[in-house]
Amino acid sequence: MSGLHEECGVFGIWSPVKAALAETVYYGLYALQHRGQEGCGCAVCDEGVITAHKDVGLVGEVFDHSTLLQIPQGNMAVGHVRYSTTGGNERRNCQPIVVNHMKGRMAIAHNGNLSNAYELRRQLELSGAIFHTTSDTETIAYIITRKRLACGSIEEAVLGAMEVIEGAYSLIVMSPSKLIALRDPFGFRPLCFGKLPGGSYVIASESCALTAVGAEFVRDLEPGEMLVFSKDGLCSDRSHCKTKPKRTCIFEYIYFARPDSVIDGVSVHSARLRAGRILAECCPADADIVIGVPDSGLDAALGFAQASGLPYGIGLIKNRYIGRTFIAPGQSLRTDKVRIKLSAVRETVQGKRVVLVDDSIVRGTTGGRIIELLREAGAREIHFRVSSPPFIKPCFYGTDINSEKQLAADHHTPQELAKIMGADSLGYLPVEKLPQLIGCGDLCSACFTGDYPTAVPKGIYKDIYEMKIPTTGE
């Protein structure tokens, strides 16, 4: 993986009785750790009183046994793991965001990115709103709160906010008496729910988190659907369903999601196997062995080996005790961490013509360092194969690539990039083959084509609110 950043993961639980829910959230967030490694948090509601704990760091760093014991019992809870697609990596930007307003308290956790976040925030600030974070999640919280002052219920306020916010959002909103799950009308980001023995409901970004806490998967939320969990039972509102064409992010299947998750009825593992098989058919290589870059390149590598008839081998070993390479806060640190994170298996690659399969190329620097590792281990040839098309356009729906300048494929041909990275050849998955990965064309592939489902911001960067502002002397 060469520099694409993840977004976030959300987790929620509603219980018919008061219980120690923080522990369940803890295990759920652990299962979603791959979706965000910069910060995490948990908020528990006990009869309208919301207690939250959050900080920068991994789940195991932010929460320990004593911390969990200090969080009171309750009948609702929401959790979040974060990567900063909008707003810097600071404690103030960690989620859930907890809001106190005239009609009660609210906690909100968000996965995605609003394409009109800057415009909305500017409107709110001009009307007197004061922001304490630089995350677009606070913008959503403000809009819901303002709608709530004019509505009879929190669910009406959430539905009203959907008329205003645009882009990708899978949300969990916790009020004093209700837990609300919401997926945007395009369905960019996944969201599902399940049921625990005893009548508790669990909501999560991926089905793997339901499995981790022993919940039975019920179904995915439909794009545009809102679910309300309360003492009155489970209620679904589909008034915003089918108002937009479904556009699930194809990178959920290629890279973001865990292989054991199922999103909208499609196994992530199976989608990656298909990607590898298609890649072998479209970009074959005269080689001796196929290896994958851990972790998200392994399934596609196996598919490539199956389709090509070449043996599959373990050529790279991952250090399981550090985060993904992009967590390093600078490009030089990111590339230096490659040697700490990965090591080549000399016995597998020495003297061999190697097919190296990874999920994508963004900047190209990490891939180049991996190829260097394999050369040092004695690989005779390295044919780099990528289980996605060339990444040539910025994404505004949950990753932080917001400029073509960051994208190696935008200004280099495959032949040029292969030479720069030190590979003998380079091949991508053809963009027209993407629908075959999930069995339909209901996907967002704007990062490969520039065909955006929504209007996109111009000249607005994810860290705009961390930028220095020129002083006027006043």
C-alpha positions as CSV (number, residue, x, y, z in Angstrom):
1,M,0.0,0.0,0.0
2,S,1.5,3.3,-1.1
3,G,0.1,6.1,0.9
4,L,-3.7,6.0,0.6
5,H,-5.2,6.9,4.0
6,E,-8.2,5.3,5.6
7,E,-11.2,7.0,7.0
8,C,-12.9,6.0,10.2
9,G,-15.0,3.3,11.9
10,V,-18.1,3.6,14.0
11,F,-19.7,1.3,16.5
12,G,-22.8,1.6,18.6
13,I,-24.9,-0.5,21.0
14,W,-28.4,-0.2,22.4
15,S,-29.4,-2.4,25.4
16,P,-32.9,-2.9,26.9
17,V,-31.2,-2.9,30.3
18,K,-28.4,-1.0,32.0
19,A,-25.1,-2.8,31.4
20,A,-21.3,-2.3,31.2
21,L,-21.4,-1.3,27.5
22,A,-17.9,0.3,27.4
23,E,-16.4,-3.2,27.3
24,T,-18.5,-4.2,24.3
25,V,-17.5,-1.0,22.5
26,Y,-13.9,-1.7,23.3
27,Y,-14.0,-5.0,21.6
28,G,-15.9,-3.6,18.7
29,L,-13.4,-0.8,18.1
30,Y,-10.6,-3.4,18.3
31,A,-12.2,-5.2,15.3
32,L,-12.4,-1.9,13.5
33,Q,-8.9,-0.7,14.3
34,H,-7.8,-1.1,10.7
35,R,-10.1,1.7,9.7
36,G,-8.4,4.3,11.9
37,Q,-5.3,4.3,14.0
38,E,-4.9,8.0,15.0
39,G,-7.5,8.2,17.8
40,C,-10.5,6.6,19.3
41,G,-13.2,7.2,21.9
42,C,-16.4,5.9,23.6
43,A,-19.4,7.6,25.0
44,V,-22.0,5.9,27.2
45,C,-25.5,7.2,28.0
46,D,-27.0,6.5,31.5
47,E,-30.5,7.9,31.7
48,G,-29.5,11.0,29.7
49,V,-26.1,11.5,31.3
50,I,-23.4,11.0,28.7
51,T,-19.9,10.0,29.9
52,A,-17.1,10.0,27.3
53,H,-13.5,9.1,27.1
54,K,-11.3,9.7,24.0
55,D,-7.8,10.4,23.0
56,V,-5.2,10.0,20.3
57,G,-3.7,6.6,19.9
58,L,-4.7,3.0,19.3
59,V,-7.6,1.4,21.1
60,G,-5.3,-0.5,23.4
61,E,-3.5,2.7,24.2
62,V,-6.5,4.9,24.9
63,F,-8.4,2.3,26.9
64,D,-7.1,0.0,29.6
65,H,-8.8,-2.1,32.3
66,S,-9.0,0.7,34.9
67,T,-10.3,3.2,32.3
68,L,-13.1,0.9,31.2
69,L,-14.1,0.3,34.9
70,Q,-14.4,4.1,35.4
71,I,-16.9,4.5,32.6
72,P,-20.4,4.0,34.1
73,Q,-23.0,1.5,33.0
74,G,-25.7,2.6,30.6
75,N,-28.2,1.4,28.1
76,M,-26.6,3.0,25.0
77,A,-23.1,3.6,23.8
78,V,-21.2,4.8,20.7
79,G,-17.6,4.4,19.8
80,H,-15.2,5.6,17.1
81,V,-11.8,4.9,15.6
82,R,-10.3,7.8,13.6
83,Y,-8.1,8.7,10.7
84,S,-8.1,12.4,10.0
85,T,-9.7,12.8,6.6
86,T,-10.8,16.3,7.7
87,G,-9.1,18.1,10.6
88,G,-5.7,17.3,12.1
89,N,-4.7,14.5,14.5
90,E,-5.4,16.1,17.8
91,R,-7.4,15.1,20.9
92,R,-10.0,17.7,20.2
93,N,-10.8,16.1,16.9
94,C,-11.3,12.6,18.4
95,Q,-14.8,11.2,18.4
96,P,-17.5,10.7,19.5
97,I,-18.2,14.4,19.7
98,V,-20.5,15.2,22.7
99,V,-22.8,18.2,22.5
100,N,-24.9,19.8,25.3
101,H,-27.8,21.9,24.0
102,M,-31.2,23.2,25.2
103,K,-33.1,20.0,24.4
104,G,-30.6,17.6,25.9
105,R,-27.3,16.0,25.2
106,M,-26.1,14.3,22.1
107,A,-23.0,12.2,21.0
108,I,-22.1,11.7,17.4
109,A,-19.7,9.4,15.5
110,H,-19.0,9.8,11.8
111,N,-17.4,7.8,9.1
112,G,-16.9,9.6,5.8
113,N,-16.3,13.1,4.5
114,L,-18.7,15.9,3.6
115,S,-18.1,17.4,0.2
116,N,-19.8,20.6,1.3
117,A,-18.2,20.8,4.7
118,Y,-16.4,24.1,4.1
119,E,-19.4,25.8,2.7
120,L,-21.6,24.7,5.6
121,R,-19.1,25.6,8.3
122,R,-18.7,29.1,6.8
123,Q,-22.4,29.6,6.9
124,L,-22.6,28.5,10.5
125,E,-19.7,30.7,11.6
126,L,-21.2,33.7,9.9
127,S,-24.3,33.1,11.9
128,G,-22.3,33.1,15.2
129,A,-21.4,29.5,15.6
130,I,-18.1,28.9,17.5
131,F,-16.2,25.7,16.6
132,H,-14.0,23.8,19.0
133,T,-12.6,21.3,16.5
134,T,-11.5,21.3,12.9
135,S,-13.4,18.2,12.0
136,D,-16.5,18.2,9.7
137,T,-18.2,16.0,12.3
138,E,-18.7,19.1,14.4
139,T,-20.4,20.7,11.5
140,I,-22.9,17.8,11.3
141,A,-23.5,18.1,15.1
142,Y,-24.2,21.8,14.8
143,I,-26.7,21.3,11.9
144,I,-28.5,18.5,13.8
145,T,-28.7,20.6,17.0
146,R,-30.1,23.6,15.2
147,K,-32.7,21.4,13.5
148,R,-33.5,19.8,16.8
149,L,-34.5,23.2,18.3
150,A,-37.2,23.5,15.6
151,C,-38.3,19.8,15.5
152,G,-40.3,17.6,17.8
153,S,-37.8,14.8,17.9
154,I,-34.2,14.0,17.4
155,E,-35.0,11.7,14.4
156,E,-36.8,14.6,12.7
157,A,-33.7,16.7,13.2
158,V,-31.5,14.1,11.7
159,L,-33.7,13.7,8.7
160,G,-33.7,17.5,8.4
161,A,-29.9,17.5,8.4
162,M,-29.9,15.1,5.5
163,E,-31.4,17.8,3.4
164,V,-28.4,20.0,4.0
165,I,-25.3,17.8,4.2
166,E,-23.7,16.3,1.1
167,G,-21.1,13.6,0.5
168,A,-20.2,10.5,2.5
169,Y,-21.6,9.9,6.0
170,S,-22.3,6.8,8.0
171,L,-23.4,8.2,11.3
172,I,-24.4,7.0,14.8
173,V,-26.2,9.7,16.9
174,M,-27.0,9.1,20.5
175,S,-29.6,11.2,22.3
176,P,-30.7,10.8,25.9
177,S,-33.2,8.2,24.9
178,K,-32.5,7.0,21.4
179,L,-29.7,5.6,19.3
180,I,-29.8,6.5,15.6
181,A,-27.9,5.0,12.7
182,L,-27.8,6.7,9.4
183,R,-26.2,6.0,6.0
184,D,-26.0,8.6,3.2
185,P,-28.2,8.3,0.1
186,F,-25.3,7.3,-2.1
187,G,-24.2,4.6,0.4
188,F,-20.5,5.6,0.0
189,R,-19.5,4.1,3.3
190,P,-20.8,0.8,4.8
191,L,-23.0,0.5,7.9
192,C,-24.7,-2.6,9.3
193,F,-26.4,-3.8,12.4
194,G,-26.9,-7.1,14.3
195,K,-28.5,-8.4,17.4
196,L,-27.1,-9.9,20.6
197,P,-28.7,-12.5,22.8
198,G,-30.9,-10.7,25.3
199,G,-32.3,-8.2,22.8
200,S,-29.4,-5.7,22.5
201,Y,-28.7,-4.2,19.0
202,V,-25.2,-3.5,17.7
203,I,-24.3,-1.1,14.8
204,A,-21.0,-1.1,13.1
205,S,-19.1,0.0,10.0
206,E,-18.3,-3.6,9.2
207,S,-19.8,-7.0,9.9
208,C,-16.4,-8.2,11.4
209,A,-17.1,-6.0,14.4
210,L,-20.5,-7.7,15.0
211,T,-18.8,-11.0,14.9
212,A,-16.1,-9.8,17.4
213,V,-18.8,-9.0,20.1
214,G,-20.9,-12.1,19.4
215,A,-23.7,-10.4,17.6
216,E,-25.7,-12.0,14.9
217,F,-25.7,-10.0,11.6
218,V,-29.1,-8.8,10.6
219,R,-28.5,-6.7,7.5
220,D,-26.8,-3.6,6.0
221,L,-28.5,-0.3,6.2
222,E,-29.8,0.8,2.8
223,P,-28.3,3.9,1.3
224,G,-30.4,6.8,2.8
225,E,-31.9,4.7,5.5
226,M,-32.2,5.8,9.1
227,L,-32.7,3.3,12.0
228,V,-33.9,4.4,15.4
229,F,-33.3,2.1,18.4
230,S,-35.3,3.0,21.6
231,K,-37.5,1.5,24.3
232,D,-40.3,1.5,21.7
233,G,-38.3,-0.9,19.6
234,L,-36.6,-0.6,16.2
235,C,-38.0,1.8,13.6
236,S,-36.7,2.3,10.0
237,D,-37.2,5.5,7.9
238,R,-36.5,5.1,4.2
239,S,-37.7,8.5,3.0
240,H,-34.3,9.3,1.7
241,C,-33.7,5.8,0.1
242,K,-33.4,5.7,-3.7
243,T,-33.2,9.5,-3.9
244,K,-29.6,9.1,-5.3
245,P,-27.9,6.3,-7.3
246,K,-26.1,3.9,-5.1
247,R,-22.3,4.5,-5.2
248,T,-20.5,2.4,-2.6
249,C,-16.8,3.2,-2.5
250,I,-15.0,0.4,-4.5
251,F,-12.0,0.9,-2.2
252,E,-13.9,-0.6,0.7
253,Y,-13.6,-3.9,-1.2
254,I,-10.0,-3.3,-2.6
255,Y,-8.4,-2.0,0.6
256,F,-10.4,-0.4,3.4
257,A,-12.5,-3.2,4.8
258,R,-11.3,-6.3,6.6
259,P,-11.3,-9.5,4.4
260,D,-13.7,-11.3,6.7
261,S,-16.3,-8.5,6.4
262,V,-19.4,-8.7,4.1
263,I,-20.6,-5.4,2.7
264,D,-23.9,-5.1,0.9
265,G,-24.0,-8.9,0.5
266,V,-20.5,-9.1,-1.1
267,S,-17.6,-10.8,0.6
268,V,-14.6,-8.5,0.7
269,H,-12.3,-11.6,0.5
270,S,-14.1,-12.9,-2.6
271,A,-14.0,-9.4,-4.2
272,R,-10.2,-9.3,-3.7
273,L,-9.8,-12.8,-5.1
274,R,-11.7,-11.8,-8.2
275,A,-9.5,-8.7,-8.5
276,G,-6.4,-10.9,-8.5
277,R,-7.8,-13.3,-11.0
278,I,-8.8,-10.5,-13.4
279,L,-5.4,-8.9,-13.0
280,A,-3.7,-12.2,-14.0
281,E,-5.8,-12.4,-17.1
282,C,-5.3,-8.8,-18.1
283,C,-1.7,-8.3,-17.0
284,P,0.1,-11.7,-17.0
285,A,3.7,-12.0,-16.2
286,D,6.4,-14.6,-17.0
287,A,7.4,-15.4,-13.5
288,D,8.2,-18.1,-10.9
289,I,6.2,-17.1,-7.9
290,V,3.4,-14.7,-6.8
291,I,3.6,-12.8,-3.5
292,G,1.4,-10.2,-1.9
293,V,2.0,-7.1,0.2
294,P,0.5,-7.7,3.7
295,D,-2.3,-7.4,4.4
296,S,-4.6,-6.0,1.8
297,G,-2.6,-7.4,-1.1
298,L,-2.6,-11.0,0.0
299,D,-6.1,-12.0,-1.2
300,A,-5.5,-10.5,-4.6
301,A,-2.1,-12.2,-4.8
302,L,-3.8,-15.5,-4.1
303,G,-6.4,-14.9,-6.8
304,F,-3.6,-14.0,-9.3
305,A,-1.8,-17.2,-8.4
306,Q,-5.0,-19.3,-8.9
307,A,-5.7,-17.8,-12.3
308,S,-2.1,-17.8,-13.6
309,G,-1.2,-21.3,-12.3
310,L,1.9,-19.8,-10.6
311,P,2.8,-20.9,-7.1
312,Y,1.8,-18.6,-4.3
313,G,4.4,-17.8,-1.7
314,I,5.0,-15.8,1.5
315,G,7.6,-13.3,0.4
316,L,7.0,-10.5,2.9
317,I,6.5,-10.6,6.6
318,K,4.7,-7.9,8.5
319,N,5.6,-6.6,11.9
320,R,2.2,-6.9,13.7
321,Y,3.2,-4.4,16.4
322,I,3.2,-1.2,14.5
323,G,0.5,0.6,12.6
324,R,0.1,0.9,8.8
325,T,2.8,3.0,7.1
326,F,0.7,6.0,6.5
327,I,0.4,6.7,10.2
328,A,3.8,8.3,10.1
329,P,3.3,12.1,10.1
330,G,5.6,12.8,7.2
331,Q,6.7,11.2,3.9
332,S,10.3,10.6,5.0
333,L,9.1,8.9,8.2
334,R,6.5,7.0,6.2
335,T,9.2,5.4,3.9
336,D,11.7,4.8,6.7
337,K,9.0,2.8,8.5
338,V,8.8,0.3,5.6
339,R,11.9,-1.5,6.8
340,I,10.5,-1.7,10.4
341,K,7.2,-2.8,9.2
342,L,8.1,-5.3,6.4
343,S,10.9,-7.8,5.8
344,A,11.5,-10.0,2.8
345,V,11.7,-13.8,3.0
346,R,14.9,-14.5,1.2
347,E,14.1,-18.3,0.8
348,T,11.0,-17.4,-1.1
349,V,12.3,-14.8,-3.5
350,Q,16.0,-15.4,-4.0
351,G,16.9,-16.0,-7.7
352,K,13.2,-15.9,-8.6
353,R,11.1,-13.9,-11.0
354,V,8.5,-12.5,-8.7
355,V,5.0,-11.1,-9.2
356,L,4.4,-8.6,-6.4
357,V,0.7,-7.8,-5.9
358,D,-0.5,-4.7,-3.9
359,D,-3.9,-3.0,-3.7
360,S,-2.9,0.4,-5.1
361,I,-0.3,3.0,-5.9
362,V,-0.7,6.5,-4.6
363,R,2.6,8.3,-4.3
364,G,4.7,5.3,-5.3
365,T,7.4,5.8,-2.6
366,T,6.3,2.9,-0.4
367,G,6.1,0.5,-3.3
368,G,9.6,1.5,-4.4
369,R,11.0,0.7,-0.9
370,I,9.3,-2.7,-0.9
371,I,10.8,-3.5,-4.3
372,E,14.2,-2.5,-2.9
373,L,13.7,-4.9,-0.1
374,L,13.0,-7.7,-2.5
375,R,16.0,-6.9,-4.6
376,E,18.2,-7.0,-1.6
377,A,16.8,-10.4,-0.8
378,G,17.9,-11.7,-4.2
379,A,14.8,-11.4,-6.4
380,R,15.9,-11.6,-10.0
381,E,12.9,-9.9,-11.5
382,I,10.0,-8.0,-10.0
383,H,6.7,-7.6,-11.8
384,F,4.5,-5.2,-9.9
385,R,0.8,-5.8,-10.3
386,V,-1.9,-3.6,-8.7
387,S,-5.4,-4.8,-8.0
388,S,-6.9,-1.4,-8.7
389,P,-6.8,1.0,-11.6
390,P,-4.4,4.0,-11.7
391,F,-5.3,6.4,-8.9
392,I,-5.4,9.7,-10.8
393,K,-8.1,11.9,-9.1
394,P,-8.6,13.2,-5.6
395,C,-11.2,11.7,-3.3
396,F,-13.7,13.9,-1.4
397,Y,-15.6,11.1,0.4
398,G,-13.3,9.7,3.0
399,T,-9.6,9.6,2.1
400,D,-7.2,12.5,2.4
401,I,-5.9,12.5,-1.2
402,N,-7.1,15.9,-2.3
403,S,-4.7,16.9,-5.1
404,E,-3.5,15.2,-8.3
405,K,0.0,16.4,-7.4
406,Q,0.1,13.6,-4.8
407,L,-0.8,10.9,-7.3
408,A,2.1,9.2,-9.1
409,A,-0.1,7.7,-11.8
410,D,-1.5,11.1,-12.7
411,H,1.8,12.3,-14.1
412,H,3.7,9.1,-15.0
413,T,2.9,6.3,-17.4
414,P,3.0,2.7,-16.1
415,Q,6.4,2.3,-17.9
416,E,7.8,5.5,-16.3
417,L,6.5,4.6,-12.9
418,A,7.9,1.0,-13.1
419,K,11.3,2.5,-13.9
420,I,11.1,5.0,-11.0
421,M,10.0,2.3,-8.5
422,G,12.6,-0.2,-9.7
423,A,10.2,-2.8,-11.1
424,D,10.7,-4.8,-14.3
425,S,7.1,-4.2,-15.3
426,L,3.9,-2.6,-13.9
427,G,0.3,-3.6,-14.5
428,Y,-3.0,-2.2,-13.2
429,L,-6.5,-3.6,-13.0
430,P,-8.5,-2.1,-15.9
431,V,-11.1,0.4,-14.7
432,E,-13.8,-1.2,-16.8
433,K,-13.4,-4.5,-14.8
434,L,-14.3,-2.9,-11.5
435,P,-18.0,-3.9,-11.6
436,Q,-16.9,-7.5,-11.8
437,L,-15.4,-7.3,-8.3
438,I,-18.8,-6.9,-6.7
439,G,-21.1,-8.1,-9.4
440,C,-22.7,-4.8,-10.3
441,G,-21.9,-1.2,-11.3
442,D,-23.3,0.4,-8.2
443,L,-20.0,1.8,-7.1
444,C,-18.0,5.0,-6.8
445,S,-14.8,5.0,-8.8
446,A,-14.3,8.7,-9.0
447,C,-10.6,8.4,-7.9
448,F,-9.9,6.5,-11.1
449,T,-12.2,8.4,-13.5
450,G,-13.0,11.8,-12.1
451,D,-16.7,11.0,-12.4
452,Y,-17.9,12.4,-9.1
453,P,-21.4,11.6,-7.8
454,T,-21.7,15.0,-6.1
455,A,-20.4,18.5,-6.6
456,V,-16.9,18.8,-5.3
457,P,-15.1,21.6,-3.5
458,K,-12.4,23.6,-5.4
459,G,-9.2,24.6,-3.7
460,I,-10.3,23.4,-0.2
461,Y,-7.9,21.2,1.7
462,K,-8.6,18.8,4.6
463,D,-6.3,20.8,6.9
464,I,-7.6,24.2,6.0
465,Y,-8.5,25.0,9.6
466,E,-4.9,24.1,10.8
467,M,-3.3,26.5,8.3
468,K,-1.8,29.7,9.6
469,I,-3.9,32.8,9.1
470,P,-2.1,36.1,8.2
471,T,-2.5,38.7,10.9
472,T,-4.0,42.1,10.2
473,G,-2.5,43.9,13.1
474,E,-5.9,44.3,14.8
